[in-house]
Amino acid sequence: MLKPIKTRYYLTLLQMLFVMFLLGAVLLFNKDNVTQFFHSTQAGQMGLVLNGVILLIFLLGLVRMVLMFLGYTREQDMLQRFLKRIEENAPNPSYGLSPNSIIVDRYQAVQSIARQHADVNQAALASTLAASQSTEFTLVRFVHNILILSGVFGTVVSLSIALMGASGLLSSPDNLQQMGTIVSGMSNALSTTVTAIVCYVFFAYFHLRLQDARTQLLANVENITTLYIMPRFRHVENSLMHDVAVLVAELRTAAETINHIQNRFLQAGDRLQVAVDDLQSAVAHSGDNIRVIRDSIREGFRLDEQPKR
């Protein structure tokens, strides 16, 4: 039976949408304070850009994960429909399903291998499927790896701005604007670090849930392959082997019969040769007997004497 993972998909999607909604609500609720803080100084505007880039990367990764979760949900629906058609003993369980779905690709692959009378290596098929699904995680892994680095980058840039303000303050101690630059740079460093850490925590959680969803989906595909797809084609292969075995047995029986008949013909030929030899002996002996009888008749009737004139 398939693992009930569809509910987990929707639960994770709901959590992701809730995080996105909560993030938007916080930004809208504190819109004035955030705008006033970041637009007060030039360093504050730089902090707005840095935090915006971090949030944009985070949202980009979330959107990609939402699309992947929806794709896994569709694949799970295809698995359910495929399993239902198998239970109904449909001749072609993949009929009417999406040709791009994972289960249809697996069914066609096993069918193609079985038609060539080759052994189906399910481990190789599973490795190929896992590798193809791993390529779908490129953007997600990129965002997962770069979130913390983006926070570090924002911190470095903000500290650089703060150091520039400190150098300006040392050159003109009475310039309070440089003090504001230092404070803004330090606050930007803190804000970018906190933003990156918070985004990374949520993204790492959803990343793990996405990996679990992929693992469960692949497990369901392999489960259906083992329990339902492979036996269908192994049955055909076993039937073919049985027919070949029966044919070989019948051919062996026919060959033994032909050999027996051939031996009988050889025996009949030997007997016929003996009969011919006996006949030749009898004919030769009968010729001698006829010669004796002829001589006896001639002697009895004196046929050898010449008639007198």
Backbone torsions as a table, in degrees:
resi	resn	phi	psi	omega
1	MET	NA	153.8	-179.3
2	LEU	-79.0	148.0	176.3
3	LYS	-73.7	136.1	-179.5
4	PRO	-75.7	82.5	-174.7
5	ILE	-105.6	-7.9	-177.1
6	LYS	-64.5	-37.9	178.3
7	THR	-63.6	-37.4	178.0
8	ARG	-65.8	-36.7	177.0
9	TYR	-58.2	-52.3	-176.7
10	TYR	-66.2	-34.5	178.0
11	LEU	-65.1	-43.0	178.0
12	THR	-66.0	-40.6	177.0
13	LEU	-61.3	-40.3	178.4
14	LEU	-63.6	-40.6	177.8
15	GLN	-64.0	-41.1	179.3
16	MET	-65.0	-43.9	177.8
17	LEU	-64.0	-35.7	178.4
18	PHE	-65.8	-41.2	178.2
19	VAL	-63.4	-43.3	179.2
20	MET	-64.5	-40.8	178.3
21	PHE	-66.1	-41.2	179.5
22	LEU	-64.5	-40.3	178.3
23	LEU	-63.3	-44.9	178.2
24	GLY	-64.8	-38.8	-180.0
25	ALA	-65.8	-40.8	179.1
26	VAL	-64.2	-42.0	179.4
27	LEU	-65.8	-41.0	179.5
28	LEU	-69.3	-38.2	-177.8
29	PHE	-68.0	-35.9	-179.7
30	ASN	-105.6	28.8	-176.0
31	LYS	-59.8	-46.8	-177.0
32	ASP	-64.7	-45.9	-179.2
33	ASN	-64.6	-41.1	-179.7
34	VAL	-65.8	-43.2	-179.3
35	THR	-65.1	-42.8	179.8
36	GLN	-65.0	-37.2	-178.5
37	PHE	-69.4	-46.2	-174.3
38	PHE	-79.3	-23.9	-178.8
39	HIS	-95.6	0.5	-178.0
40	SER	-70.7	-34.8	-179.6
41	THR	-133.9	167.6	176.9
42	GLN	-66.9	-36.6	176.0
43	ALA	-64.6	-34.9	176.7
44	GLY	-65.0	-38.6	176.2
45	GLN	-63.8	-38.7	175.6
46	MET	-63.6	-38.6	176.3
47	GLY	-63.6	-37.6	176.6
48	LEU	-61.8	-42.2	178.9
49	VAL	-64.9	-44.9	-177.9
50	LEU	-64.6	-46.4	178.2
51	ASN	-66.0	-35.5	177.2
52	GLY	-64.2	-39.3	177.6
53	VAL	-64.2	-42.5	178.6
54	ILE	-62.1	-45.7	179.2
55	LEU	-65.7	-36.1	178.9
56	LEU	-65.0	-42.7	176.5
57	ILE	-62.3	-42.6	178.8
58	PHE	-61.7	-46.5	179.9
59	LEU	-66.6	-36.2	177.0
60	LEU	-61.6	-44.0	176.6
61	GLY	-65.0	-39.0	178.5
62	LEU	-64.4	-41.7	179.0
63	VAL	-62.0	-42.4	178.2
64	ARG	-62.9	-40.3	178.9
65	MET	-68.3	-36.2	176.3
66	VAL	-61.5	-43.9	178.8
67	LEU	-63.5	-38.7	178.9
68	MET	-68.7	-38.8	176.2
69	PHE	-62.6	-41.7	177.4
70	LEU	-63.7	-38.9	176.7
71	GLY	-63.9	-40.8	176.9
72	TYR	-65.4	-33.7	176.8
73	THR	-64.7	-42.7	177.1
74	ARG	-64.4	-39.7	178.2
75	GLU	-64.0	-37.4	177.5
76	GLN	-65.5	-38.6	175.7
77	ASP	-62.1	-40.7	177.8
78	MET	-63.4	-38.6	177.1
79	LEU	-62.9	-42.9	179.2
80	GLN	-63.4	-43.5	179.4
81	ARG	-66.8	-39.8	178.3
82	PHE	-63.4	-44.2	179.2
83	LEU	-64.4	-38.4	178.4
84	LYS	-64.3	-40.5	179.1
85	ARG	-67.8	-33.8	176.5
86	ILE	-66.9	-42.5	178.7
87	GLU	-65.4	-24.9	175.9
88	GLU	-85.4	3.6	180.0
89	ASN	59.0	42.3	177.2
90	ALA	-70.4	139.6	179.2
91	PRO	-60.5	-39.2	179.0
92	ASN	-127.3	96.0	-176.5
93	PRO	-64.0	-21.5	-177.9
94	SER	-85.5	-1.1	-178.0
95	TYR	-68.6	132.3	178.4
96	GLY	86.6	-6.7	178.5
97	LEU	-92.2	163.9	-179.4
98	SER	-65.7	127.4	-178.7
99	PRO	-66.8	-15.2	-179.6
100	ASN	-94.2	1.0	-178.5
101	SER	-74.8	158.3	-175.9
102	ILE	-66.9	-43.1	-175.3
103	ILE	-68.9	-33.7	177.3
104	VAL	-68.7	-41.1	176.0
105	ASP	-61.3	-41.4	179.7
106	ARG	-65.9	-43.8	-179.4
107	TYR	-62.7	-44.4	179.9
108	GLN	-67.2	-35.0	178.1
109	ALA	-65.3	-46.7	178.7
110	VAL	-64.3	-40.1	179.0
111	GLN	-63.1	-42.8	179.5
112	SER	-64.3	-41.1	179.0
113	ILE	-66.9	-40.4	-179.3
114	ALA	-65.8	-35.5	178.8
115	ARG	-65.3	-27.4	178.1
116	GLN	-87.8	5.8	178.0
117	HIS	57.1	39.4	177.1
118	ALA	-110.2	159.4	178.4
119	ASP	-74.0	136.0	179.7
120	VAL	-86.3	115.8	178.5
121	ASN	-94.4	95.5	-177.0
122	GLN	-66.9	-32.0	178.9
123	ALA	-63.1	-40.3	178.2
124	ALA	-66.8	-40.2	177.6
125	LEU	-63.7	-40.8	179.1
126	ALA	-65.4	-40.1	178.6
127	SER	-65.1	-40.2	178.4
128	THR	-64.4	-42.3	179.2
129	LEU	-65.0	-42.9	179.0
130	ALA	-63.2	-38.0	178.9
131	ALA	-67.3	-41.0	179.3
132	SER	-66.8	-36.5	177.9
133	GLN	-73.0	-28.5	179.0
134	SER	-65.8	-29.4	178.6
135	THR	-67.6	-20.7	178.6
136	GLU	-72.3	-13.9	-176.1
137	PHE	-93.5	10.3	-174.3
138	THR	-60.2	-52.8	-178.7
139	LEU	-65.6	-39.3	-179.4
140	VAL	-64.4	-44.5	178.2
141	ARG	-65.1	-36.7	178.5
142	PHE	-61.9	-47.0	179.2
143	VAL	-65.1	-40.4	-179.5
144	HIS	-61.6	-36.6	-178.4
145	ASN	-83.1	-24.9	-171.9
146	ILE	-96.7	-12.3	-177.3
147	LEU	-60.9	-51.6	179.5
148	ILE	-63.4	-38.9	179.1
149	LEU	-64.5	-35.6	177.1
150	SER	-65.9	-37.6	175.6
151	GLY	-64.2	-41.2	177.3
152	VAL	-64.2	-41.1	178.4
153	PHE	-61.7	-44.2	177.8
154	GLY	-62.3	-38.6	178.4
155	THR	-65.0	-42.7	179.9
156	VAL	-64.1	-44.0	179.8
157	VAL	-63.4	-43.3	-179.1
158	SER	-65.3	-41.2	177.5
159	LEU	-65.7	-33.8	176.5
160	SER	-64.1	-41.1	177.4
161	ILE	-64.2	-40.5	178.4
162	ALA	-63.7	-39.1	177.9
163	LEU	-66.9	-35.3	175.7
164	MET	-63.1	-41.1	176.4
165	GLY	-64.6	-37.3	178.9
166	ALA	-65.9	-40.6	177.8
167	SER	-65.1	-37.0	176.3
168	GLY	-67.2	-35.6	178.8
169	LEU	-67.9	-36.2	178.2
170	LEU	-67.6	-33.9	179.5
171	SER	-75.0	-30.7	178.3
172	SER	-138.7	89.4	-174.9
173	PRO	-60.5	-22.9	-177.5
174	ASP	-84.0	-5.3	-177.4
175	ASN	-83.2	101.2	180.0
176	LEU	-73.3	-18.8	178.9
177	GLN	-64.6	-34.5	177.7
178	GLN	-66.6	-32.7	175.8
179	MET	-64.7	-39.6	176.6
180	GLY	-64.2	-35.7	177.3
181	THR	-64.2	-40.2	178.6
182	ILE	-63.3	-46.8	-179.0
183	VAL	-63.6	-43.4	-180.0
184	SER	-64.0	-40.4	178.6
185	GLY	-63.6	-42.1	178.7
186	MET	-66.1	-41.2	178.8
187	SER	-66.6	-37.3	176.7
188	ASN	-65.0	-39.3	176.7
189	ALA	-60.5	-43.3	178.5
190	LEU	-66.4	-43.6	-176.6
191	SER	-66.4	-42.3	179.0
192	THR	-65.5	-37.7	178.0
193	THR	-65.1	-47.0	-179.9
194	VAL	-64.3	-43.6	179.6
195	THR	-60.2	-45.2	-179.7
196	ALA	-65.0	-40.4	-179.2
197	ILE	-66.4	-45.6	179.9
198	VAL	-62.6	-45.9	178.8
199	CYS	-62.6	-38.7	-179.4
200	TYR	-66.7	-39.0	179.9
201	VAL	-61.6	-50.1	179.6
202	PHE	-65.2	-42.1	-177.5
203	PHE	-67.0	-38.8	178.1
204	ALA	-63.3	-38.9	178.1
205	TYR	-63.0	-48.6	-179.6
206	PHE	-68.1	-30.4	176.5
207	HIS	-64.3	-42.4	177.0
208	LEU	-64.8	-40.6	177.7
209	ARG	-63.8	-37.2	178.3
210	LEU	-67.0	-40.5	177.1
211	GLN	-64.5	-39.5	176.2
212	ASP	-62.5	-40.9	179.0
213	ALA	-63.1	-42.6	178.8
214	ARG	-64.8	-43.1	179.6
215	THR	-61.7	-43.0	179.6
216	GLN	-66.8	-37.7	177.6
217	LEU	-64.6	-46.3	178.8
218	LEU	-64.2	-35.5	176.7
219	ALA	-63.9	-39.9	177.4
220	ASN	-65.1	-39.4	178.4
221	VAL	-62.8	-45.3	179.7
222	GLU	-67.6	-33.2	178.0
223	ASN	-64.4	-45.9	178.3
224	ILE	-65.5	-38.5	179.2
225	THR	-62.0	-42.9	-177.4
226	THR	-71.7	-42.4	-172.2
227	LEU	-87.5	-27.1	-171.0
228	TYR	-124.5	-41.0	-174.6
229	ILE	-80.4	-49.7	-177.4
230	MET	-60.7	-44.1	179.2
231	PRO	-61.3	-30.3	179.6
232	ARG	-62.3	-44.9	-177.4
233	PHE	-85.1	-26.4	173.0
234	ARG	-68.1	-33.8	177.0
235	HIS	-63.6	-42.9	177.9
236	VAL	-63.6	-42.1	179.6
237	GLU	-65.2	-42.5	178.7
238	ASN	-65.0	-38.7	177.3
239	SER	-63.0	-42.1	178.4
240	LEU	-63.7	-43.1	178.3
241	MET	-64.4	-36.7	177.6
242	HIS	-64.6	-43.5	178.6
243	ASP	-62.9	-40.7	178.3
244	VAL	-64.4	-40.5	179.1
245	ALA	-64.2	-42.1	177.6
246	VAL	-62.9	-42.6	179.4
247	LEU	-63.0	-41.6	178.3
248	VAL	-63.8	-40.5	178.4
249	ALA	-64.0	-42.2	178.6
250	GLU	-65.5	-39.7	177.1
251	LEU	-64.2	-37.8	178.1
252	ARG	-64.6	-42.2	178.4
253	THR	-63.2	-42.9	178.8
254	ALA	-63.7	-39.3	178.4
255	ALA	-64.6	-40.3	177.4
256	GLU	-64.6	-38.9	178.1
257	THR	-64.3	-44.6	178.6
258	ILE	-62.4	-39.8	178.0
259	ASN	-63.9	-40.1	178.1
260	HIS	-64.4	-43.0	178.8
261	ILE	-64.2	-39.7	178.7
262	GLN	-62.8	-40.2	177.4
263	ASN	-63.9	-38.9	178.2
264	ARG	-64.8	-40.2	177.4
265	PHE	-63.5	-39.8	178.3
266	LEU	-64.1	-41.5	177.4
267	GLN	-64.2	-41.1	177.8
268	ALA	-63.6	-38.3	177.3
269	GLY	-63.7	-40.3	178.1
270	ASP	-63.7	-43.4	178.9
271	ARG	-64.6	-38.6	178.4
272	LEU	-64.6	-38.0	177.9
273	GLN	-64.7	-40.7	177.6
274	VAL	-63.6	-41.3	179.0
275	ALA	-63.8	-40.0	178.3
276	VAL	-64.2	-42.6	178.2
277	ASP	-62.6	-42.7	177.5
278	ASP	-62.6	-40.3	-179.9
279	LEU	-64.7	-41.5	178.1
280	GLN	-63.8	-40.4	177.6
281	SER	-64.5	-41.7	179.7
282	ALA	-64.9	-40.9	179.3
283	VAL	-64.3	-43.7	178.4
284	ALA	-62.6	-42.8	179.0
285	HIS	-66.4	-38.7	178.2
286	SER	-65.7	-33.1	176.1
287	GLY	-63.5	-41.2	177.2
288	ASP	-64.5	-41.2	178.4
289	ASN	-62.6	-42.8	179.3
290	ILE	-63.3	-38.3	179.3
291	ARG	-64.8	-40.6	178.4
292	VAL	-64.5	-44.0	179.4
293	ILE	-62.3	-41.4	-179.8
294	ARG	-63.9	-43.4	178.5
295	ASP	-63.9	-37.3	178.9
296	SER	-65.5	-41.8	179.5
297	ILE	-65.0	-43.8	179.3
298	ARG	-62.1	-40.4	179.9
299	GLU	-70.1	-36.0	-178.8
300	GLY	-72.3	-40.3	-178.2
301	PHE	-96.2	4.4	177.2
302	ARG	52.5	49.6	-178.6
303	LEU	-76.4	-11.4	-178.2
304	ASP	-83.5	-16.9	-179.7
305	GLU	-72.6	143.2	179.6
306	GLN	-81.5	138.0	178.8
307	PRO	-69.3	139.8	-178.5
308	LYS	-78.2	146.6	178.0
309	ARG	-103.6	NA	NA
